[in-house]
Amino acid sequence: MEFTLSPEQELIRTTARDMCTKECPPSLVRAHMTDHSVASQPWSALKQWVSVADGSMADLCLFLEEAGAVLLPGPFFATTSLFMPLLRSISSSAGGDIAGGGSTSSDGSAQVADLLAEASAGKLTGTVALAGADSRWEVNDGPIKSFVPEAERVDLIALVSGGANSASVTLFRSEDVAIRPVGTIDPSRRLAEVDASGAAPILEPMGIGANIVDDLLARGCTALSAELMGTTRWLLDTTITYASNRRQFGKPIGSFQAIKHKLADVALLHEQAWSSVYYAAMCIDANDPARRRSAHVAKVMASHAAIRCAKEAIQIHGGVGYTWEHDLHLYLRRAFATEDILGTSDWHLDRLADDLM
């Protein structure tokens, strides 16, 4: 099996890195804390790349890794990694039974296909509302969905409801549902509670199998883990640069054994997590039976690497790392907040244990 990046993938990564760096400087991330409308600036340039979600999962992860390195705000992640995969699953049913979980009419499937085409062209944004009021990322019948990414910034919200064996998806316009922003330590990613009680959907509820939701979560977790790899890489590279330039006793602090050990440990964690993420991406692309299991591992490994790297970065930077003016706190916020999105590490370890035993 070939594990190196193809020339096309190298081009995707280089293009994404150049574009994200240009369109989303740290000043924009800071401005987004108080004025969320600034997220439309990078979106206007990056929406032409939404179609990368139509390709392989590995390609999307390469793009999202660069988005995570600049803490890209806005609907790119929610649209490409949650909304579009769910629409694609519904559209591919073509009115037939979806893995034994339900069906949708041919007219409804055609409408979903049209919406998917608009989203792929960057003309439509969307997100998925799944977690219940208890914040657990599991199918439920609760009227209120929590931790919905970018609910205020997207055009459509796909609300997933149901039980243990089957689920249904209902599409709403974001302006038709009640949205309450949820405050988190990471203002670069907007989360909200969504209450669609009494709201009129744009399409009737469409049945899907529970395994479709499992696959959606696997894709979302892998994509989110790829984002975290970009965040971790920035933390590691920035800390190495600081340790190389900061001098004490006439020597760079990076020459001291204690600092070397910290950086070596974090670099190893980053490498392990990166491999886990792209293994999960390849499993999803190959429709491998281990794809869901590998996604759980990727999310746990990526979260662990990001949080450990953030802690060590703060320590190595010393006093300057605690200042508001330094960008380090922006990345620390992203690392800690993302660990809870799409399931905590403990939740994923429980799911992994259930699968193994």
MILOFI-623756 format. One record per atom (N, C-alpha, C, O): residue in one letter; x, y, z. Coordinates in steps of 0.1 Angstrom, whole numbers, plus 2048, in hexadecimal, padded with zeros to 3 digits. Layout:
# residues N
aXYZ
...
This chain:
# residues 357
m8087F4800
m800800800
m80980C800
m81380D807
e8058167F8
e80C8237F7
e80882D802
e7FC831802
f81183180B
f80D83A815
f812848813
f80E85181A
t81A84B809
t81F858806
t8148607FF
t80C85A7F8
l81586D800
l80C8767F9
l80E8767EA
l81A8767E6
s8048767E3
s8058777D4
s8088867D1
s80788F7D9
p80D8887C4
p8108967C0
p80389F7C1
p8048AB7C5
e7F88997BE
e7EB8A17C0
e7E88A47CE
e7E48B07D1
q7EB89B7D7
q7E989E7E6
q7F38A87EB
q7EF8B07F3
e7FF8A77E6
e8098B17EA
e8048BF7E6
e8068C97ED
l7FE8C07DA
l7F98CD7D5
l7EE8D27DD
l7ED8DE7E0
i7E58C87E1
i7DA8CC7EA
i7DF8D27F7
i7DA8DD7FC
r7E98CB7FD
r7EE8D080A
r7F58DE808
r7F38E7811
t7FD8DF7FE
t8048EC7FC
t7FA8F77F9
t7FC9027FF
t7F08F57F0
t7E68FF7ED
t7DE9037FA
t7DC90F7FC
a7DA8F9801
a7D28FB80D
a7DB903817
a7D590D81E
r7E7900819
r7F0907822
r7F191681E
r7F091F827
d7F4918812
d7F692680D
d7E992E80E
d7E9939813
m7DE92880B
m7D192F80B
m7CD932819
m7C893D81C
c7CD928822
c7C992A82F
c7D2934837
c7CD93C83E
t7DF934834
t7E893D83B
t7E594B836
t7E595583E
k7E194D829
k7DE95A824
k7D195F828
k7D096B82C
e7C7957828
e7B995B82B
e7B695B83A
e7AC96283E
c7BD955842
c7BA954850
c7C6957859
c7CB94D85F
p7CB96385A
p7D6967863
p7D1967871
p7C4967873
p7DA96787B
p7D5967889
p7CD97388C
p7C4972895
s7CF97E885
s7C798A888
s7B8988885
s7AF98D88C
l7B597F87B
l7A797C877
l7A1973882
l795975886
v7A996A887
v7A4961892
v7A096989E
v7969668A5
r7A99738A1
r7A697B8AD
r79A9848AA
r7929868B3
a79898989E
a78D99189B
a78098989C
a77598F89F
h78197C899
h775974899
h7709728A7
h76496E8A9
m7789748B1
m7739738BF
m76897D8C2
m75E9798CA
t7689888BC
t75E9938BF
t7559958B3
t74999A8B5
d7599928A7
d75199589B
d751988893
d75A98688B
h747980894
h74797388D
h74597487E
h74696A877
s74198087A
s73F98186B
s74C981864
s74B97F857
v75798386A
v764983863
v76797585D
v770974855
a76096B862
a76295D85C
a75E95D84E
a763953847
s756966849
s75296683B
s75E96A832
s75D967826
q768970837
q77497482F
q77B96882A
q77D96781E
p78095F833
p78795382D
p77D94A826
p78294381C
w77094982A
w767940823
w765944815
w76493B80C
s765951811
s763956804
s76F9507FB
s76C94F7EF
a77A94E800
a7859497F8
a78693A7F9
a78A9337EF
l782934804
l784925806
l77891D801
l779911800
k76D9247FE
k76191C7FA
k7639157ED
k75C90B7EA
q76C91A7E5
q76F9137D8
q7769057DB
q7768FD7D2
w77A9037E7
w7818F67EA
w7778ED7F2
w77C8E27F6
v76B8F07F3
v7628E77FA
v7608DA7F3
v75E8D07F9
s7628DA7E6
s7618CE7DE
s76C8C47E1
s76B8B87DD
v7768C77E9
v7808BD7ED
v7798B27F6
v77E8A77F6
a76D8B67FC
a7668AC803
a7608A17FA
a75C8967FF
d75F8A37ED
d75A89A7E4
d76488F7E0
d7618847DB
g7718927E4
g77B8887E1
g77E87F7EC
g77587B7F4
s78B87B7EE
s78E8717F8
s78F878806
s790884807
m78D870810
m78E87581E
m79C87A821
m79D884828
a7A687481B
a7B387881E
a7B6886818
a7BD88E81E
d7B088980C
d7B2896806
d7AB8A180F
d7B18AB811
l79F89E814
l7998A781D
l7A18AA82A
l7A28B582F
c7A689F82F
c7AE8A083B
c7BB8A9839
c7BF8B1842
l7C18A882E
l7CC8B082A
l7C98BF82A
l7D08C782F
f7BD8C2825
f7B88D0825
f7B58D4833
f7B98E0837
l7AE8CC83A
l7AA8D0848
l7B58D1851
l7B58D985B
e7C08CA84F
e7CC8CB857
e7D18D9856
e7D68DF860
e7D18DF84A
e7D68ED848
e7CC8F784E
e7D0901853
a7BF8F384E
a7B58FC854
a7B78FD863
a7B6907869
g7BB8F1869
g7BD8F1877
g7CA8F887B
g7CB8FD887
a7D38F9872
a7E0900875
a7DE90F876
a7E691687C
v7D3914871
v7D0923872
v7C492587A
v7BF93187A
l7BD91B87F
l7B191C887
l7A692387F
l79F92C883
l7A491D873
l79A92386A
l78C923870
l787919873
p78692F871
p778930875
p76F92E869
p77392F85E
g76292D86C
g75892C862
g75391E85F
g756915866
p74B91D854
p743911852
p74A90684A
p7448FC846
f757907847
f75E8FE83E
f75E8F0844
f75A8E683D
f7628EE851
f7628E1856
f7548DB857
f7528CF853
a74A8E285C
a73D8DD85E
a7378D9851
a7308CF850
t7398E1846
t7338DE839
t73A8D2833
t7338C982E
t7478D1833
t74E8C782C
t74F8B9833
t74F8AF82D
s74F8BA840
s7518AE848
s7458A884F
s74589C853
l73A8B0850
l72E8AB856
l7228AC84C
l71C8A284A
f71F8B8847
f7138BA83F
f7148B3832
f70A8AB82F
m71E8B582A
m71F8AE81D
m71F89F81E
m718899816
p727899827
p72788A827
p71988582B
p71587A826
l71188C833
l704887837
l6FB88882A
l6F387F828
l6FB894823
l6F3895817
l6F788B80D
l6EE885806
r70488880C
r70887E802
r702870805
r6FE8697FC
s70286C812
s6FC860816
s6ED85F813
s6E885580E
i6E686A815
i6D886A812
i6D586A803
i6CD8627FE
s6DD8717FC
s6DB8727ED
s6DE8657E6
s6D78617DD
s6E885E7EB
s6EC8517E5
s6E18467E7
s6E283B7E1
s6D88487F1
s6CE83E7F3
s6C483D7E8
s6BF8327E5
a6C28487E0
a6B98487D4
a6AC8427D7
a6A683A7CE
g6A68447E3
g6998407E6
g6988327EB
g68D82D7EE
g6A482B7EC
g6A481D7F1
g6A681D800
g6A9827807
d6A7811805
d6A980F814
d6B8812816
d6C180E80F
i6BA81A821
i6C881D824
i6CD81482F
i6CB81783B
a6D480A82B
a6DA801835
a6CF7FC83F
a6D37FA84B
g6C37FA83B
g6B97F5844
g6B37FF84D
g6AB7FB856
g6B780C84C
g6B3815856
g6A881E852
g6A382685B
g6A381E846
g699827842
g69A82A833
g6A382482C
s69283382E
s692837820
s68D84581E
s68784B827
t69084A813
t68C85780F
t687857801
t68C84F7F9
s67D8607FE
s67785F7F0
s6828647E6
s68C86A7E9
s67F8607D9
s6888637CE
s6888727CD
s6938787C9
d67D8797CF
d67C8887CE
d68588E7D9
d68D8977D6
g6848897E5
g68C88E7F0
g69B88C7ED
g6A38947F0
s69E8807E8
s6AC87D7E5
s6B18867DA
s6BD88B7DB
a6A98897D0
a6AD8937C5
a6B08A17CB
a6B98A77C7
q6A78A57D4
q6A98B27DA
q6B68B37E2
q6BD8BD7E2
v6B88A87E9
v6C58A77F1
v6D18A87E8
v6DB8AE7EB
a6D08A17DD
a6DB8A17D3
a6DD8AF7CE
a6E98B37CC
d6D38B67CC
d6D48C47C7
d6DB8CD7D2
d6E48D57CF
l6D78CB7DE
l6DD8D27E9
l6EC8CF7EB
l6F48D77ED
l6EF8C27E9
l6FD8BD7EA
l7058C47DF
l7118C87E1
a6FF8C57D3
a7078CB7C8
a7098DA7CB
a7148DF7C8
e7008E17D1
e7028EF7D5
e70D8F07DF
e7158F97DF
a70C8E77E9
a7168E77F3
a7248E57EE
a72E8EB7F2
s7258DB7E5
s7328D87DF
s7388E37D6
s7448E57D5
a72F8EC7D1
a7338F77C9
a7369037D2
a73990E7CD
g7349027DF
g73790D7E8
g72C9177E9
g72E9227EE
k7209137E4
k71491D7E4
k70B91B7F0
k7029227F2
l70E9107F8
l70590D803
l70E90780E
l7178FF80C
t70B90B81A
t712906826
t7088FF82F
t6FC90182F
g70D8F6837
g7058EE840
g70C8E884C
g7188E884C
t7058E3855
t70A8DC861
t7018D1865
t6F68D0860
v7058C986F
v6FD8BE874
v6FB8C0883
v7048C388A
a6EE8BE887
a6EA8BF895
a6E78B1899
a6DE8AB895
l6EF8AC8A3
l6EE89E8A7
l6EE89C8B6
l6E48968BB
a6F78A18BD
a6F989F8CB
a6EC8A58D3
a6E78B08CF
g6E789D8DD
g6DC8A28E4
g6DF8AC8EF
g6EA8B18F0
a6D58AF8F7
a6D78B8902
a6E28B390C
a6E88BC913
d6E48A690C
d6EF8A1915
d6FD8A290F
d70689D915
s6FD8A7903
s70A8AA8FC
s71189D8F6
s71C89E8F2
r70A8918F7
r7108858F2
r70D8848E3
r7028868DF
w7178818DB
w7168808CD
w7108738C9
w71786A8C2
e7048718CC
e6FC8648C9
e6EE8688C4
e6E98728C8
v6E98608BC
v6DB8628B6
v6D18638C2
v6D185A8CA
n6C986D8C2
n6BF86F8CC
n6B38768C7
n6B387C8BC
d6A88758CE
d69B87C8CA
d6998898D1
d68E88F8D0
g6A388E8D8
g6A289B8DF
g69F8A68D6
g6A48A78CB
p6968B08DA
p6938BB8D1
p69E8C58D0
p69F8CD8C6
i6A88C58D9
i6B38CF8D9
i6C08C78D6
i6C38BD8DD
k6C78CC8CD
k6D48C78C9
k6DF8D18CE
k6DE8DD8CC
s6E98CB8D4
s6F48D38D9
s7018D28D1
s7038C98C9
f70A8DB8D4
f7178DC8CD
f7168DB8BE
f71E8D38B8
v70D8E28B8
v70C8E28AA
v7168EC8A4
v7158F88A7
p71F8E789B
p7298F0896
p7248FB88C
p71C8F7883
e72790788E
e724912885
e715913881
e712917876
a70C91088A
a6FE910887
a6F991E883
a6F091F87A
e6FF929888
e6FB936885
e70193B877
e6FB944871
r70B934872
r712939866
r70F93185A
r71393584F
v70792685B
v70491E84F
v6F692184A
v6EE927850
d6F391B83E
d6E691D838
d6DC91283D
d6D191683F
l6E190683E
l6D88FB841
l6DE8F384D
l6EA8F284F
i6D48ED855
i6D88E5860
i6D18D785E
i6C58D785D
a6D98CD85E
a6D48BF85D
a6D28B986B
a6DC8B7872
l6C68B8870
l6C48B387D
l6C18A487D
l6B889F876
v6C989D885
v6C888E885
v6C188A892
v6C588E89D
s6B6882890
s6AF87D89C
s6AC86E89A
s6AE86988F
g6A88688A5
g6A58598A3
g6A98528B0
g6AB8578BB
g6AA8448AE
g6AD83C8B9
g6BA8348B6
g6C28388AE
a6BB8288BD
a6C78208BC
a6C981A8AF
a6D48188AA
n6BE8168A8
n6BF80E89C
n6BD81688F
n6C0811884
s6B7821890
s6B4829884
s6B4838887
s6B383B893
a6B584087D
a6B584E87F
a6AE855873
a6AC84F869
s6AB862875
s6A686A86A
s6AD877869
s6B287C874
v6AD87D85E
v6B488A85C
v6A9894857
v6A289184D
t6A989F85D
t69F8AA859
t6A88B7856
t6B08BA85E
l6A58BD84B
l6AD8C9847
l6A58D584A
l6998D6847
f6AB8DF851
f6A58EC854
f6AE8F784F
f6BA8F684F
r6A890284C
r6AF90E84A
r6B4914858
r6AC913861
s6C0918859
s6C591D866
s6BD92886C
s6BB929878
e6B7931863
e6AF93C868
e6A193886E
e69B940874
d69D92B86B
d69092686F
d69091F87D
d68691D882
v69C91D882
v69D91688F
v6A391F899
v6A9929896
a6A091C8A6
a6A69238B1
a6B491F8B4
a6B79138B6
i6BD9298B4
i6CC9268B6
i6D192E8C1
i6CF93A8C2
r6D79278CB
r6DD92E8D6
r6EC92B8D6
r6F09208D8
p6F49358D4
p7039338D5
p70792E8E2
p7029328ED
v7119248E1
v71791E8ED
v7259248EF
v72D9228E6
g72892A8FA
g73592F8FD
g73F924900
g73C91B908
t74A9248FA
t75591A8FC
t7629228FE
t76392E8FB
i76D91B901
i77A921902
i7809248F5
i78A92B8F4
d77A91F8EA
d77F9218DD
d7769298D4
d76D9238CE
p7779368D4
p76E93E8CC
p77093E8BD
p7699438B5
s77B9378B9
s77D9358AA
s77492B8A4
s77392B898
r76D9238AC
r7639198A7
r75691B8AE
r75591A8BA
r74C91F8A7
r73F9238AC
r7379168AE
r73590E8A5
l7319148BA
l7289098BD
l71B90F8C3
l71B91A8C8
a7119078C1
a70490C8C5
a6FA9018C9
a6FC8F68C5
e6F09048D0
e6E48FC8D3
e6DA8FF8C8
e6D790B8C6
v6D48F58C3
v6C98F78B8
v6BC8F08BD
v6BC8E48C1
d6B28F88BC
d6A48F38C0
d69B8F58B3
d6989008B0
a6988EA8AD
a6908EA8A1
a6818E88A4
a6798E589A
s67D8E88B0
s66F8E58B4
s6668F08AD
s6688FC8AF
g65C8EB8A5
g6538F489F
g6588FA892
g65090188B
a6658F888E
a66A8FD882
a6668F5876
a6648E8877
a6648FB86A
a6608F485E
a66C8EF857
a6748F8853
p66D8E2854
p6798DD84D
p6788E183E
p66C8E3839
i6838E1837
i6828E3828
i6808D6821
i67C8D6815
l6828CB828
l67F8BD822
l6798B582E
l67C8B783A
e6718AB82A
e66C8A2834
e67789A83A
e681897833
p676895847
p68088C84D
p683880844
p67B87A83E
m69087E842
m69587383A
m69C868842
m6A586B84A
g69885C841
g69D851849
g6AB84D845
g6AD84B839
i6B384A84E
i6C084484B
i6C383A856
i6BD839860
g6CD831852
g6D182685C
g6DA82C866
g6E1836864
a6DA825872
a6E382A87D
a6F2829878
a6FA83187D
n6F581F870
n70381E86B
n70782A863
n71382D862
i6FE83185D
i70183D855
i70684885F
i70F84F85C
v6FF84986A
v704852874
v71184F87A
v71A85787C
d71484287C
d72183D880
d72C841877
d73784587A
d72983F86A
d73384285F
d73585285F
d74085685C
l72A859861
l72B868861
l73486C86C
l73D87586A
l732866878
l73B86A883
l749866881
l75286D885
a74B85B87A
a759857877
a76086186E
a76B864870
r758865864
r75E86F85B
r76187C862
r76B883861
g75788186A
g75888D872
g76488D87B
g76B89687C
c765882883
c77088188D
c77D881886
c78788788B
t77E87A87B
t78B879873
t78F88786E
t79A88B86F
a78588E869
a78789C863
a78B8A586F
a7948AD86D
l7848A487A
l7878AD885
l7958AA88B
l79C8B388F
s79989D88B
s7A689988F
s7B189F886
s7BC8A288A
a7AE89F879
a7B88A5870
a7BA8B4872
a7C58B9872
e7AF8BB876
e7B08C987A
e7B98CA886
e7C28D3886
l7B78C188F
l7BF8C289C
l7CE8BF898
l7D78C589F
m7D18B788E
m7DF8B588A
m7E58C2885
m7F18C4888
g7DE8CA87F
g7E38D787A
g7E68E0886
g7F08E7887
t7DC8E0890
t7DE8E889C
t7EA8E38A4
t7F38EB8A9
t7EC8D68A5
t7F78D08AC
t8048D48A5
t80E8D78AC
r8048D3898
r8118D6891
r8158E4893
r8218E7895
w80B8EE893
w80F8FC896
w8158FD8A4
w81F9048A5
l80E8F78AD
l8148F88BB
l8228F28BC
l82A8F88C2
l8248E78B6
l8318E18B6
l83C8E98AF
l8478EC8B4
d8398EE8A3
d8428F689B
d8459038A2
d8519078A2
t83B9098A7
t83D9168AE
t8459158BA
t84E91D8BD
t84390A8C2
t84B9078CE
t8599048CB
t8629088D2
i85B8FC8C1
i8698F98BD
i8719068B9
i87C9088BD
t86A90E8B1
t87091B8AD
t8749248B9
t87E9298BA
y86A9248C3
y86D92C8CF
y8789278D7
y88192E8DC
a8789198D9
a8839138E0
a8919158DA
a89B9148E0
s8919168CD
s89D9188C5
s8A29268C7
s8AF9298C6
n8999308C8
n89D93E8C9
n89F9448D7
n8A794C8D9
r89793F8E0
r8979448EE
r8A493F8F5
r8A79338F5
r8AC9488FA
r8B9944900
r8B994690F
r8B4951914
q8BF93D916
q8C193E925
q8CF939927
q8D392F922
f8D7940930
f8E493C933
f8ED93B927
f8F6933926
g8EA94491D
g8F2944911
g8EF939907
g8F69388FD
k8E4931909
k8E1926900
k8D29268FD
k8CA92B905
p8CE9218F1
p8C091F8EE
p8BA9158F8
p8C090B8FB
i8AE9188FD
i8A8910907
i8A5902901
i8A38F8908
g8A49018F4
g8A28F48ED
g8AD8EB8EE
g8AC8DF8EB
s8B98F08F3
s8C48E78F5
s8C48E0902
s8CC8D7904
f8BB8E590B
f8BA8DE918
f8B38D1917
f8A98D0910
q8B78C791F
q8B28BA91E
q8A38B9921
q89C8B291A
a89F8C192B
a8908C092F
a8888C5923
a87D8C0921
i88C8D091C
i8848D5911
i8858CB905
i87B8C98FF
k8908C5903
k8928BB8F8
k8888B08FA
k8818AB8F1
h8878AB907
h87E89F90A
h8708A3907
h86889B902
k86C8AF90C
k85E8B3909
k85B8B48FB
k8508AF8F6
l8638BA8F3
l8618BC8E5
l8618AE8DD
l8598AC8D4
a86A8A58E2
a86B8988DB
a85E8908DE
a8598898D5
d8598918EB
d84D88A8EE
d84188F8E6
d8398878E1
v84089C8E5
v8358A28DD
v83689E8CE
v82C89B8C8
a84289F8C9
a84489C8BB
a84088D8B8
a83A88A8AE
l8438848C1
l83F8768C0
l8308758C0
l82A86D8B8
l82987C8CA
l81B87B8CA
l8148808BE
l80A87B8B9
h81A88B8B8
h8148918AC
h8168878A0
h80C885899
e8218808A0
e823877895
e81986B896
e81486688C
q8178668A2
q80E85B8A4
q80085F8A1
q7F985789A
a7FC86B8A5
a7EE86F8A3
a7EC872894
a7E286E88E
w7F687888D
w7F587A87F
w7F386D877
w7EA86C86E
s7FA86387B
s7F9856874
s7EB850877
s7E584A86E
s7E6851883
s7D984C886
s7CE85387E
s7C584D87A
v7CF86087C
v7C5868875
v7C5863866
v7BA861861
y7D0862860
y7D085F852
y7CE85084F
y7CA84C845
y7D1848859
y7CC83A858
y7BD839858
y7B7832851
a7B7841861
a7A8841862
a7A3847855
a799841850
a7A985184F
a7A5856842
a7A584C837
a79C84B82F
m7B0844837
m7B283A82D
m7A782F82F
m7A2829825
c7A482B83B
c79A82183E
c78D826839
c78581E833
i78983283B
i77D838836
i77C837827
i772834821
d78783B820
d78883B812
d78682D80C
d78082B802
a78B823813
a78B81580F
a77E80E814
a77C802811
n77681581B
n76A80F821
n76D803829
n7667F982A
d779804830
d77E7F9838
d7757F7845
d77080084A
p7737EA849
p76B7E8855
p7707EE861
p7697F186B
a77D7F2861
a7837F886D
a78280786D
a78880E875
r77A80D864
r77A81B862
r77582286F
r77A82D873
r76B81D875
r765824881
r76E82288C
r77082C894
r77481788E
r77E814899
r78A81E897
r78E8248A1
s78F81F88B
s79A827889
s79783688B
s7A083E88F
a78B83A889
a78784888B
a78784B89A
a78B85689E
h7828418A2
h7838438B1
h7918458B5
h79484E8BD
v79A83D8B0
v7A883E8B4
v7AE84B8B0
v7B58518B7
a7AB84F8A4
a7B085C89E
a7AC8688A7
a7B48708AA
k79F8688AB
k79A8738B3
k7A18738C1
k7A587E8C6
v7A38688C7
v7A98678D4
v7B886B8D3
v7BD8738DB
m7BF8668C9
m7CD8698C7
m7CF8788C4
m7D987E8C9
a7C787D8BB
a7C988B8B7
a7C68948C3
a7CD89E8C5
s7BC8918CB
s7B989A8D6
s7C48998E1
s7C88A48E6
h7C988D8E3
h7D488C8ED
h7E08938E8
h7E789A8F0
a7E48928DC
a7F08998D7
a7EE8A88D7
a7F78AF8DB
a7E28AD8D3
a7E08BC8D3
a7E18C18E1
a7E78CC8E4
i7DA8BB8EB
i7DA8C08F9
i7E88BF8FF
i7EC8C9906
r7EF8B48FD
r7FC8B3903
r8058BD8FD
r80D8C3904
c8048C08F0
c80D8C98E9
c80A8D78EE
c8138E08F0
a7FD8DA8F0
a7F98E88F5
a7FF8EA903
a8048F5906
k7FE8E090C
k8038E2919
k8138E4919
k8188ED920
e81A8DC911
e8288DD910
e82C8EA90A
e8368F190E
a8248EF900
a8278FC8FA
a826907904
a82F910904
i81C90790C
i81B911916
i826911920
i82C91C923
q82B905924
q83690492D
q843909927
q84A91192E
i84590591B
i852909915
i853918911
i85D91E912
h84791D90D
h84792C90A
h848934917
h84C940916
g84692E923
g84793692F
g83D941930
g83193F92B
g84194C936
g837957938
g83195D92C
g82596092C
v83895D920
v833963914
v82795A90F
v81E960908
g82794E912
g81C94590E
g80F948914
g80594390F
y80F94F91F
y803952927
y7FD95F923
y7F2963928
t80496791A
t7FF974917
t7F497490C
t7F496B904
w7EB97D90D
w7E097E903
w7E69818F5
w7E097D8EB
e7F19898F4
e7F798D8E8
e7FC9818E0
e7FD9828D3
h8019778E6
h80796B8DF
h7FB9638DA
h7F19618E0
d7FD95D8CE
d7F39558C7
d7F29478CE
d7E89408CA
l7FA9438D7
l7FA9368DC
l7ED9328E3
l7E89278E2
h7E793C8EA
h7DA9398F1
h7CF9368E7
h7C692F8EB
l7D093B8DB
l7C59388D1
l7C69298CE
l7BB9238CC
y7D29248CC
y7D39168C9
y7D190C8D5
y7CC9018D3
l7D49118E1
l7D19098ED
l7C29088EE
l7BD8FD8F2
r7BB9138EB
r7AC9128EC
r7A79088E2
r79E9008E5
r7AC9088D6
r7A78FF8CC
r7AA8F08D0
r7A18E88CE
a7B58EE8D5
a7B98E08D9
a7B08DB8E4
a7AB8D08E3
f7AE8E38EE
f7A58DE8FA
f7978DD8F6
f7908D48FA
a7928E78EE
a7838E78EB
a7808DC8E1
a7758D58E2
t7888D98D8
t7858CF8CD
t7858C18D3
t77E8B88CE
e78C8BE8DF
e78B8B18E5
e77D8AD8E8
e77A8A18E9
d7748B78EB
d7668B48EE
d75D8B38E3
d7528AE8E4
i7618B78D7
i7588B78CB
i7588A98C5
i7628A38C3
l74C8A58C1
l74A8988BB
l74E88D8C4
l7538828C0
g74D88F8D1
g74F8858DB
g75D8878E2
g7678898DB
t75D8868EF
t7698878F7
t77287B8F5
t76D8718EF
s77E87B8F9
s7878708F8
s782864900
s7828598FB
d77C86790B
d77685C913
d76B85590C
d76984990C
w76285D905
w7578588FE
w75C84F8F2
w7578448F0
h7668548EB
h76C84C8E0
h77283F8E5
h7718348DF
l7798408F1
l77F8338F6
l7748298FA
l77681D8F9
d76982E8FF
d75E825903
d75981F8F6
d7568138F6
r7578268EC
r7518218DF
r75B8178D9
r75780C8D4
l76881A8DB
l7728118D6
l7728048DE
l7747F98D8
a7718058EB
a7707F98F3
a7647F08F0
a7657E48EF
d7597F78ED
d74C7EF8EA
d74F7E88DD
d74A7DC8DB
d7567EE8D3
d7587E88C6
d7627DC8C8
d7607D28C1
l76C7DD8D0
l7767D38D1
l7717C78DA
l7757BC8D7
m7687CA8E3
m7657C08ED
m7567BB8EB
m7527B28F3
